[in-house]
Amino acid sequence: MSVSAVAPGRSVCAPLPVLGRDVTVPLVTGGEVTYAALDYAASAPALQRVWDDVAAYAPYYGSVHRGAGYLSQLSTELFESSRRTVAEFLDCRPDDEVIFTRSTTDSLNLLARALPAGCQVFVFATEHHASLLPWRDARVTYLDAPRSPGQAVDALERALALREPHGPALVCVTGASNVTGELWPVTELAAAAHAHGARIVLDAAQLAPHHPVSVRDLDVDWVAFSGHKLYAPFGAGVLAGRTDWLHEAEPYLAGGGASRRVTRRDDGSLDVEWHCGAARHEAGSPNVIGAYAIASACKALTEAGFDALVEREQHLIRRVRAGLAEVPEVKVLSLFGDDAPRVGVISFVVEGFNSSRFAAALSAEWGIGVRDGLFCAHPLVRTLLGTDPETQGECGAPEAAPGEASLNAVRVSFGAGTPDEHVERFVTAVRELVRDGARWQYRTEGGRCVPVV
């Protein structure tokens, strides 16, 4: 069934079971309601499948790579098989390495530590801070916000053409924006990078939960993503890709597991031989449960079928965008325009409303969890809002007057576990909040907007 054939209010398939789908929360106006988790871009709820797999393994938990006992051997095999599952999920090349980290941020900081001397980094100022900030020890060229995918490719090609022709270079780009949800032209950017002798790393934190990611088809050199956005809790992430820069670099962390042999020299100093491969950058006891949770999520999404998941998500995107379009005071933020392909991440401002108070009212009066602020992508959001970098918005700030720029934005995001009812409740809440105003008073407490008790 095509998405266009789906009747209004009906989705193309059932949402995947996730934890928390039956949790109820109190409303300041009285009573309780089932919580509508619409902040997937920050942390997606855990798939029930992932939780069940982890619970089944938990009694057998043991040390990894560090024991002869049965549970240690079982945990080691589980850890390494999880690595193989992730490599299959990403369609890695045969000689690519999968390294388990704490998050996308950790993955990109690891890669930043492994850059060859003199490496020049090219990154769009529209990136999430995880992609924008790790390159402090490199020469960085920040590219201005493009207004179309074609402009992005052209800007990168011009910048690369001006670089030193023989020095190492790296391009860092997102796959899907954590602010607008728009898909970036990764294949074209990778081709431009390689044509100029540069490498490219893909921040797939917002792409991998929504679309298949093939390292080979996209022709990227590395890909990074986080488990907590891929319906897998427990604080693990992935950096996967080429091995040479990683094997030539000093270990990301110095300690047990990264070292193959440690001896004392005659002068009393230490002589250390470091591991090659993933172990070189996985010092300490690894997060085997986090790695296994990521592998379980990879299997669950693959088995569910990305075609069906994408089709269903596009239906929800259209419903949200259509609902917001019915409210004249709402402005949806976009770099590439309304027709740009996107995932289930939508940011907006409401004329006459402080975004923090709007988000607080959605939670307190409707039981809807969204996010407000600058979404760890300050340059991008300020570009889209047209605000001064020195200004800051908070709940206690005055409401934006007609014609004035908002200081921050509201973000709604959803995915494979989102029921239709959550989206319908959100659309209704936005319409009624704009029409009738908030039914409660709010104040700033600890930097957050909260209802007055």
C-alpha positions in Angstrom: 0.0 0.0 0.0 1.4 3.4 -0.9 1.4 6.2 1.6 -0.8 8.3 -0.6 -3.5 5.6 -0.4 -3.7 5.6 3.3 -6.9 7.1 4.7 -6.5 10.2 7.0 -5.9 9.3 10.6 -4.7 5.7 9.7 -1.1 4.7 9.6 0.4 2.2 7.1 1.5 -0.3 9.8 1.6 -0.7 13.5 4.3 1.0 15.6 7.0 -1.2 17.0 6.5 -2.0 20.7 8.6 0.2 22.9 9.0 0.6 26.6 6.9 3.3 28.2 4.0 3.1 25.8 1.6 2.6 28.7 3.2 5.1 31.2 0.7 7.7 32.5 1.7 11.2 33.7 -0.3 13.7 35.8 -1.7 16.9 34.3 -1.6 20.2 36.1 -5.3 20.6 35.1 -6.2 17.4 36.9 -6.2 13.7 36.0 -3.6 11.6 34.1 -3.0 10.8 30.5 -0.8 8.3 28.6 2.6 10.0 28.0 3.2 11.0 24.4 7.0 10.7 23.9 7.8 13.0 21.0 11.4 13.7 21.7 13.0 10.8 19.7 15.7 13.0 18.3 17.2 13.3 21.9 16.7 9.8 23.1 14.3 7.2 21.5 12.4 4.8 23.8 13.9 1.4 24.0 12.4 -1.2 21.8 10.7 -4.0 23.8 12.7 -6.5 21.8 16.0 -4.8 22.9 14.9 -4.9 26.5 13.8 -8.5 26.4 17.1 -9.5 24.8 19.2 -7.7 27.4 17.1 -9.1 30.2 17.6 -12.6 28.9 21.4 -12.1 28.8 21.7 -10.3 32.1 22.1 -13.4 34.3 25.0 -14.5 32.1 26.9 -11.2 32.3 30.6 -11.6 32.8 33.9 -9.8 32.1 34.9 -9.4 28.4 38.3 -10.6 27.1 39.4 -11.1 30.6 38.5 -14.6 31.9 38.6 -18.3 31.2 35.3 -18.9 32.9 32.1 -19.8 31.0 30.3 -16.6 31.6 33.3 -14.5 30.6 33.7 -16.5 27.3 29.9 -16.2 26.7 30.1 -12.4 27.2 33.1 -12.1 25.0 31.4 -14.0 22.2 28.3 -11.9 22.6 30.4 -8.7 22.5 32.2 -9.7 19.3 29.1 -11.0 17.6 27.5 -7.7 18.4 30.3 -6.1 16.5 29.7 -8.3 13.5 26.0 -7.5 13.6 26.6 -3.8 13.5 29.0 -4.2 10.6 26.3 -6.0 8.7 23.7 -3.4 9.6 26.0 -0.6 8.2 27.0 -2.7 5.2 30.6 -2.2 6.0 33.5 -3.1 3.7 35.4 -6.3 4.6 38.4 -4.4 6.0 36.4 -1.8 8.0 36.6 -1.8 11.8 33.7 -1.4 14.2 34.6 0.3 17.5 32.2 0.6 20.4 32.2 4.0 22.1 29.9 5.8 24.4 28.0 7.9 21.8 28.2 9.8 18.5 30.0 12.6 20.4 32.5 10.1 21.8 33.0 8.5 18.3 33.8 11.8 16.6 36.1 12.8 19.4 37.9 9.5 19.0 38.3 10.2 15.3 39.5 13.7 16.0 42.3 12.3 18.2 43.3 10.0 15.3 43.7 12.7 12.6 47.1 12.7 10.9 49.4 15.6 11.6 48.4 18.7 9.5 44.9 17.4 8.7 42.5 20.0 7.6 38.8 19.5 8.6 35.8 20.8 6.6 32.5 21.0 8.5 29.3 22.9 7.9 28.4 25.4 10.6 24.9 23.8 10.5 26.2 20.6 12.3 25.2 19.4 15.7 27.9 20.3 18.3 29.0 16.6 18.3 30.2 17.2 14.7 31.1 20.8 15.1 33.4 20.9 18.2 35.7 17.9 18.4 38.3 19.2 15.9 40.0 21.7 18.2 43.5 20.4 17.4 43.1 20.5 13.6 42.9 23.3 11.1 39.1 23.7 10.6 37.2 25.4 7.8 33.6 26.1 8.8 31.3 26.3 5.8 28.3 28.6 5.8 24.7 27.2 5.9 23.6 26.2 2.4 20.0 26.7 1.3 19.8 23.7 -0.9 21.6 20.3 -1.3 23.2 21.6 -4.4 24.6 24.6 -2.6 26.1 22.3 0.0 28.0 20.3 -2.6 29.1 23.4 -4.5 30.4 25.0 -1.3 32.3 22.0 -0.3 33.9 21.6 -3.7 35.0 25.3 -3.7 36.5 25.0 -0.2 38.3 21.7 -1.0 39.7 23.2 -4.2 41.5 25.9 -2.1 43.1 23.5 0.3 46.7 22.3 0.3 46.7 19.7 -2.5 48.7 17.0 -0.8 47.9 17.3 2.9 45.3 15.0 4.6 41.8 16.3 4.8 38.5 15.2 6.4 34.9 16.3 5.7 32.4 15.8 8.5 28.7 16.0 7.6 25.4 14.9 9.1 23.1 12.5 7.4 19.8 14.1 8.7 19.6 17.3 10.6 18.7 17.1 14.3 16.9 20.4 13.9 15.0 20.3 10.6 15.1 16.5 9.9 16.2 17.3 6.3 18.4 14.7 4.6 21.8 15.9 3.4 23.3 14.8 0.0 25.8 12.4 1.6 26.7 10.5 -1.6 27.4 13.7 -3.5 29.4 15.2 -0.7 31.4 11.9 -0.4 32.1 12.0 -4.1 33.3 15.6 -3.9 35.5 14.8 -0.9 37.2 11.9 -2.6 37.6 13.8 -5.9 39.8 16.2 -4.0 41.7 13.6 -2.0 39.8 14.1 1.2 38.0 11.6 3.4 34.5 11.9 4.9 32.9 10.9 8.2 29.1 10.6 8.4 27.2 11.6 11.6 24.4 9.2 11.3 22.9 9.8 14.7 19.6 11.0 13.2 19.8 9.0 10.0 20.4 5.4 11.2 17.2 5.1 13.3 15.1 6.2 10.3 16.8 5.0 7.1 19.2 2.2 6.1 22.8 3.3 6.2 25.2 1.6 3.8 28.8 2.6 4.2 29.5 1.1 0.7 26.6 2.7 -1.1 27.2 6.1 0.4 31.0 5.6 0.0 31.8 7.3 3.3 35.1 6.5 5.1 33.5 6.4 8.6 30.1 6.5 10.2 29.2 7.4 13.7 25.9 6.9 15.6 24.5 6.5 19.1 22.6 3.6 20.5 20.2 5.7 22.6 18.8 7.2 19.4 18.5 3.8 17.8 16.1 2.4 20.4 18.9 0.9 22.5 19.7 2.3 26.0 22.8 1.7 28.2 25.1 4.4 26.8 26.9 2.9 23.9 27.8 4.2 20.4 29.7 3.2 17.3 32.5 4.4 15.1 32.9 2.2 12.0 35.1 2.6 9.0 38.7 2.6 7.7 41.4 1.3 9.9 44.7 3.1 8.9 44.3 6.4 10.7 42.9 4.6 13.7 45.7 2.1 13.9 48.4 4.7 13.4 47.0 6.9 16.2 47.8 6.8 19.9 45.1 4.9 21.8 42.0 7.1 22.6 42.3 6.0 26.2 45.4 4.4 27.9 44.7 1.4 30.0 43.9 -2.3 30.2 42.6 -3.8 27.0 44.4 -1.3 24.8 47.8 -2.5 25.8 49.3 -5.8 24.4 52.4 -5.8 26.5 53.8 -3.5 29.2 57.4 -3.9 30.6 59.9 -1.8 32.7 63.0 -0.5 31.0 66.3 -0.4 32.8 65.8 3.3 33.5 62.5 2.5 35.3 60.2 3.9 32.6 57.5 1.8 30.9 57.7 0.3 27.5 54.1 -0.2 26.1 53.1 -2.2 23.0 49.6 -1.2 22.0 47.0 -3.4 20.3 45.9 -2.9 16.8 42.3 -3.2 15.7 39.3 -2.1 17.8 40.9 -3.0 21.1 43.4 -0.2 20.6 40.6 2.3 21.3 38.4 0.3 23.7 40.5 0.5 26.8 38.9 -0.6 30.1 36.0 -3.0 30.6 33.7 -2.5 27.6 30.0 -1.8 27.9 28.9 -5.3 26.7 25.3 -4.7 27.5 25.3 -1.4 25.6 26.9 -3.1 22.6 24.5 -6.0 22.7 21.5 -3.6 22.9 22.7 -1.8 19.8 23.1 -5.1 18.0 19.6 -6.2 19.1 18.2 -2.9 17.8 20.0 -3.3 14.5 18.4 -6.8 14.1 14.9 -5.5 15.1 14.9 -2.7 12.6 16.3 -4.9 9.9 13.6 -7.6 10.5 10.8 -5.0 10.7 11.9 -3.8 7.3 13.0 -0.2 6.6 10.7 0.2 3.7 7.7 -0.2 5.9 9.2 1.9 8.7 10.0 4.7 6.3 6.5 4.6 4.7 4.9 4.8 8.1 7.1 7.6 9.3 6.4 9.6 6.1 2.7 9.3 6.9 3.3 10.7 10.4 5.5 13.5 9.0 2.8 14.6 6.6 0.2 14.6 9.3 2.3 16.8 11.6 3.3 19.2 8.9 -0.3 19.4 7.6 -1.5 20.1 11.2 1.1 22.8 11.8 0.3 24.4 8.4 -3.3 24.9 9.6 -2.1 27.3 12.3 -1.0 30.6 10.7 1.1 31.5 13.8 3.4 28.5 13.4 6.6 28.7 11.4 8.4 25.5 10.6 12.2 25.8 10.3 13.9 24.6 7.2 17.1 25.0 5.3 16.2 23.3 2.1 12.5 24.1 1.7 9.2 22.3 2.2 9.8 19.7 -0.5 13.1 18.5 0.9 13.1 14.8 2.0 13.3 14.4 5.7 13.0 12.2 8.8 10.6 12.6 11.7 12.3 15.7 13.2 10.4 19.0 12.9 11.3 22.3 14.7 9.1 25.4 14.7 8.3 28.6 16.4 4.9 30.1 17.3 4.4 33.8 16.8 3.6 35.5 20.1 4.8 32.6 22.2 8.0 31.9 24.1 9.1 28.5 22.9 10.1 27.2 26.3 6.7 28.1 27.8 5.0 26.5 24.8 6.9 23.3 25.3 6.2 23.3 29.1 2.5 23.8 28.5 2.5 20.8 26.0 3.9 18.7 28.8 2.0 20.0 31.8 -1.4 20.4 30.2 -1.3 17.7 27.5 1.2 15.1 28.6 3.3 15.6 25.5 7.1 15.5 25.7 8.9 17.6 23.2 12.1 19.7 23.3 12.8 23.4 23.3 15.9 25.4 22.9 18.8 25.5 20.4 19.2 21.6 20.3 23.0 21.6 20.6 23.1 23.1 17.1 23.3 26.8 18.1 24.7 28.3 14.9 22.1 26.5 12.8 19.1 27.4 14.9 20.2 31.0 15.2 20.6 31.1 11.4 17.1 29.8 11.0 15.7 32.1 13.6 17.7 35.2 12.6 18.6 35.9 16.2 21.7 37.5 17.8 24.2 35.0 19.2 24.3 37.0 22.4 20.6 36.7 23.2 19.3 33.8 25.2 15.7 32.7 25.6 14.1 31.3 28.7 10.7 30.7 30.2 10.7 34.1 32.0 11.6 36.1 28.9 8.7 38.1 27.4 6.6 36.6 24.7 7.8 37.3 21.2 5.8 40.2 19.8 4.4 39.9 16.3 7.2 40.4 13.8 10.0 39.8 16.4 12.3 36.8 16.1 12.0 34.0 18.6 15.0 33.3 20.8 14.6 29.5 20.6 12.4 26.8 19.0 10.2 23.8 19.8 11.2 20.4 18.3 8.9 17.5 17.9 10.4 14.2 16.8 9.1 10.7 16.4 9.9 7.3 14.9 9.2 3.6 14.7 7.4 3.4 18.1 5.2 6.4 17.8 1.4 5.7 17.9 -0.9 7.7 15.7 -2.7 9.0 18.8 0.4 10.8 20.0 0.7 12.7 16.7 -3.0 13.6 16.7 -2.9 14.8 20.3 0.1 16.9 19.5 -1.6 18.6 16.5 -4.7 19.2 18.6 -2.7 20.6 21.4 -0.8 23.1 19.2 -4.0 24.3 17.6 -5.7 24.8 21.0 -2.7 26.4 22.7 -2.3 28.9 20.0 -6.1 29.7 19.9 -6.8 29.7 23.6 -3.4 30.2 25.3 -2.0 28.3 28.1 -4.3 27.3 30.9 -1.6 27.6 33.6 1.1 29.9 34.8 4.8 29.1 34.3 8.0 30.2 35.8 11.8 29.6 35.4 13.4 27.2 37.8 16.9 25.9 37.4 17.0 27.1 33.8 13.8 25.3 32.9 10.3 26.5 32.4 8.0 24.7 34.9 4.3 25.1 35.9 3.7 27.3 39.0 2.7 25.0 41.9 
